[in-house]
Amino acid sequence: MSGQALRAAALLTATLLGLAHPAQAQEAIFGRDTVHGLVELGWAAADGEQSFVDGGFGKTAFSGARAGGWKGEAQLSQAVVEWRPRFSFALGAVVSGQWQADVSPRLDLDEAYLQFKAPPAAEGRFSARAGIFYPPVSLEHGGIGWTTTDLLSASALNSWIGEEVKVGGIEASYARRLGEHTLTATAAAFGWNDTAGTLLSFRGWALDGLRAGPRTDFQLPPLSPFIGLRQADETYPMWEIDRRAGYYGRLEWRPPAPLALSAFYYDNRGDRTSVRELQWAWETRFANLGLAWDPDERTHIKAQAMGGETWMGYARPKIWADVRFRAAYLLAARDVGEDVASARLDWFDARSHNAMDDDDETGWAATAGWRHRLGAHADLLAELQHVASTRPARVLAGESSKQDQNVIHTALRLHF
């Protein structure tokens, strides 16, 4: 953010504080209800190939032993602090910082945006936000600092949203009741998302709970000789390169039933050929359909399906990278007393039409988890996961194209 933008934000905040009663302003900005956080202590064991966080093609954040077999590790997995000040009835903000053991750099900004919500009216309700935020795609990330709530890992679909699809922009929403139905339309213009597609193309899909920040860089797995001369061996998800704004839109329908259906479309409008330090402006588009349904008070169903395409480079005669991708998942959660049992099935696939490389991929995953409430501010979570995938590009790392991995993951989450 530029110095001019920071000065404008400071002036706006000072003006809002001046309009409020001093005691009320202090409580609304720095009160007990404005700051929340989460600390996660985790232990995991995995077999299989080297994880993508260690420079491999692995589909989770955990690596098996190099000589084969299982490898275990315990660590402070993540910590999040989220601040939600309110400057007036209609205007507030969300600012969150995150520490993640498996992301570089470990400490970074998560989200930071001003939020406006108009008072409800018969004609409907308008809201807007401006800053750095995640587009409204995921149905799994309802926790503090955009963390997952049902399972420790996110689906392949929403893991990619956390890794490469955070934006800096302006978003507006309008919600209107039509009888017993509610319709919400959302539209946004954004930037700082030009490299989206890099990780998905060269690494493929993954299942994790990682989130990119403005300074995040992900190491890429071994690249082919053709791409290795043109693409850096890491990617920065929040770089602006071509100075072109992207856009997205979303529609949501809530009928008079415990059901919500949504449709989302995204286009970052990358020009494909702008480059800075071997980081390219990818053109990435996708559509997503979502469903959230509660068949009864204790059962919760979520499902999403995504399809899209991403391009990068020159067409001489065939474009350097042209990858069509698809992913879907079905998640079921059941309340068992104060505990929650969850299960998720994932399917993912990518088809490349690249100039020189074979970046095809297909795979699936099955995940089961249990969340046990230890107290008002503590939960114990356990997860079992199996991932199977085929990707010919693994030969670049000396691996078989077909890989299976099993992960046991437990974590103590402390929240306030």
N, C-alpha and C positions, 0 to 999 in steps of 0.2 A: 504494500500500500504506500502511496506517495506521501511526502510530508504535507502537501496541500490537503490531501484527503484526511490525514490524521488531525490536522488543525481544524478542519470543518467538523469532524466527528466530536472533537473536544468542545468546540463552540456550541454544537447542538446539545450535548450533554449538560453543559453549564446552564444553558437557557432553560432546559427542562427542569433542572434542579432548582433554579431560581423561581419557577412558577409554583413549585410544590411547597407545602409546609415543611420546615427543616426536619422535624422529628419524623414525619411520615416519609419524607424523601430518604432519610437515612435508613429507615426500616425496609423500605421497598427496594433499596439498592444493595444494602449490605446486611440485611436481616437473616435470621436463621433459615428462612424458607427460600433464600435466593442461591445458596451454595449447596451442591450435592457432589458426591464422589463415590468412587468404586476402586477397590484394591483387590487384585486377583493373584493368589498363590497357587501355582499349578504344578502337577507332575504328569508326565506323559511317557509312554513307551511305544515304540513303533518298529516294525520291520520294513523291508523294502528299500527302494532307491533313495538317493540323496534328494533332500527337499529343495524346492526352488529358492528358499531363503538362504540356502547354502550353495547356490549356484548350479543346482541340478534341474531335472525335469519333474521332480516329485510333486504329487498332487495335494499334499498337506504341508503344514508348517513344521513337520517332524521328519527326521531322517532315521533310517535303520542303520545298523552297524555296517561299517565299510567292508568288513570281511563276511558279511551276511549275518542273518539272525536279528535279534532284537537289541535296541538301544534305549535306555531310559534316561530321563533328566528331570530335575526339579528346579524351579525358578520362580522369581517374581514375574509373572506373565505380563501384567499390564496394570496401570493405574490411570484413573481419569478424574479430573476435577471439572465440574460444570457450574458456571455462574449464570444465573437468570435474573438480572435486575429488571425492575419495572420503573420507568420514568414517569408514566402517567397511566390512566385507565387503558388507553389504546396503544401506547408505545412501550416496548420493552426490548430486550436483547438476549442473545444466547452466546456465551463465550466458553469454550471448553478446551482444555489442554490434555494431552495424552502422553503416557510413557508406555512403550511397547518393547518387550525384550527382543522380538524377532524382526524389527523394522529399523532401518537406518535413515536419519538419526533416531535414536530411541525416544528422545523428548521433542515434541513438536506441538504446534497448534492443531486442534481438531476442527471445530467449527467456530465461526465468529460472524454474527449477523444481527442487524437491527430488525425488529419485527413489529408490524403494525396490524392491529385487529380493530376494525370498526365495531361500534355497538350493534347488536342484532336489530334487524328491522324487518318489517313485513315483506319488503322487496327482496330480502336476502342479506347476506353478510359478506363484506369484502375484507380481505387480509392480504398482506404483502410482506416480503422480507428482502433484504439486500445485504450481501456480504459473501462469505465462504460457507457452503453448506452442501449436503448430499441431496441430489434430486429425489423426489418422493417415489421411489421404485420399490424398495424392500418392504416386505411384510414381516421380516424376522428381527429387525433392529429397533426394538422399542425400549431399550435400556438407557441408562445414563451414558452420555457421550456416544450415542449411536452404537451401543453394544448389543449383542444378541441376547435374547431372553429365554427362548425355548431350549436351545442347545448351545454348547460351547463353540462349535463351528457354525458357520453359515453355509447355505447351499452354494453350489458352484456359481449359480446365477448372481446371487447377492454378494458373494465374496468378490466377484469382479467389480461390482458397483463400488464396494469399499476400497478396492485397490486402484481403480483407474477412472472413476466417473464422478468424483467430487468436483464441484465447479465454483467459480467466483462470478456472481451475477445478481440479477434482480428477478424476483418471482412474484406473481400476483395470482390470487385465487378468489373465486366468487362462488358462494354456496347459496342455493335457493331451494326452499321447500315447495313441493307441488303435491298438495294433499298430504298423504302419509309418506311420500317419497322425498328423498333429498338428493339433489344433483349438485356436484361440485366440479367446476372447470378451473384448471390451473395452466398458466403459461409463463415461460421464462426466457430471458436472453442471458447468455453467459459467455465467459472466456476462461482462460487458464486451464484448459482441458484438451490441448492440441495433441498430446501424445497418446490419448486413449486409443487402445487397439494394439499398442506395441507388445505389452505383456501377454495379452490374449493370443496374439499371433505367434510369437516366438517361444513362449512357454506353454501356452494352452490354458485350459481351465484348471482351477484349484479349489479346494474347500478349506477355508480357514476363517479366522475372526479378525484379520488384520485390516487396518485402515490407513489410508495415505494422508499425509499432511502436506502443507505447502512446500516443505523442504525434503520430502521423502524421495529416496531413490531405491529402486529394486534392481538387484543384479539379474542379468539375463543368463539363461543357460548357454552352453556352447552354440555359437552361430555358424552357419555354413560359410565357406570361403567367399561366396558372392556377397552375402549380407554383411559379413564381418568387416569388409572394407568400407561399408556405407553406413552402418549403424553402430553407435557406441555400445559397449558391453554392459551398460546399465540404462535404465529409463527413469525419467522424472515425470510422474503423473500430472503435476500441476504447473506445467510450463505453458506460457503463451508464446507462440512462435510466429503465426501468420497474421495476427492482428485482425482476425475476422471473428465476429460474434456467432456463436451457435444458438440453438433454441431447443426447447422441448415443450410438450403439452400433455396434459393428463385430464381424463374424465373419470369421475367416480359416481356410481349409482348405489344408493342405499334404499331398498324397498322396505315396506313395513314387516320386516322379518330380520332375524339375526344374521344378515348376509350383506356383504359389500363386494361389488364388482368394479374393477378399474381397468382402464386402457391407457397406455403411456407410449409416447413416441419421442425419440431423441435424435438430434442431428448436430454434430459439433461443427459442421461446415468447414472442416480442414481443407486446405488447398492442395494437399498431398506432397508438394515439392518444396515448401519453405523449410529451411533447416538452420539449426543453431547448435554448434558443438556436436554434430552428428545425432541430434535429436530432431525428429521430423514432425511436421504437422499432418497427422493422419486424418483422413476423412472417415468418420465412423457414424453409422446410423443403426438404430435398432428399435423394435417395437416390443412391448411387454404387456401381457395380460395377467391380472391378479384376481384371486378369489379368497375371501376370508369368511368362514361360515362356522357358526356355533350350533350344531344340531341339538344340543341341550346345554344346561348350565355348566356342565363339567367337561364337555368335549369341544375341542377347538380344531378346526381344519383350515389349513392354508395351502394355497397352490399358486404357482406362477409359471409362465412359459414365455420365453424370449427368443427372438430371431433377428439377425442383423448381418451387416457386412462392414468390413473395414479395408481401406486402401491406402497405400503409401508408395511414393516413388514415381519414376518416369516410365512411360510406355514405349520401350524401344526393343522389339516391337510389342512386348508383353510387359504389363506393369510389374514392378518389383514385388509387391505384396498385395494380394487380393484374397481375403479370407472371409468366407461365409460361416457364421456361427449360430448355434442353437443350444438352448439349455432349458430344462424344466425340472420342477420338483413338486412333491406332494408331502406335506407334513401333517401329522396328527398328534395332538397333545391331549392328555386326560388328567384331570385333577384327581389325586388320590389322597383324600384328607387335605393336609397342608402341603403335600408333595405334588410333583408333576412328572408324569412319564411321557416321553416324546419319542417319535420315530419319524424318519424322513427317508424318502427314496429320491435319488438324483439321477438324471440322465443328461449327458452333454456330448456335443459333437462340433467339429469344425472341418471345413472343406476348403483347401487352398487351391488357387488358380494362379500361383506365383510364377515369376519369370524363370527361376532356377531351382527353388527349394520345395521340398515336400513337407508341408506343415499340417497335413491331415491329422485328425484325432477323433476318437470316439471312446466313450467310457460311461461308467455308471458307479453309483455309490449307495451304500445302505448305512444308515446311522441310527443308533438308539441311545437314549439318554434318560437320566433320572436327576431331578432337582429336589433335594431335601432341605427343608427349612430348619436351620439351627436356632434361629432367633429373629428378633425384629430387624437386625442389621447384618445377618450372616446366612449364607446358603452354601451347601455342599453340592457340587455337580459332578456327575460321572457320565462318560460317553464312550461308546464302542463304535468303531467305524471300519468299514471295509471299502476300498476304492480299487476298481479295475479299469485299466485304460490301455489303448493302443495308440502309439505315436511313432511313426518311422524315424522322425528326427532324433530320437534317442540314440541312434548309432553315432551321432556326433560326440556323445559323452561315453561311448563304449558300452552302452547298455542295450539290452534286448528291447525291441519296439513294444512288446507287450509286458506290462507290469501290474502286479497286485501289491497292495499294501494294507496292513492292519494297524490300527491305532487304538490304544487305551489311554484315555485322557481324563484326569480328575482335577478339580480346582475348588479352592475355598474362596468364595467371593464375600468381601466385607464392603458394606455400603452405608452411606450416611446422607 
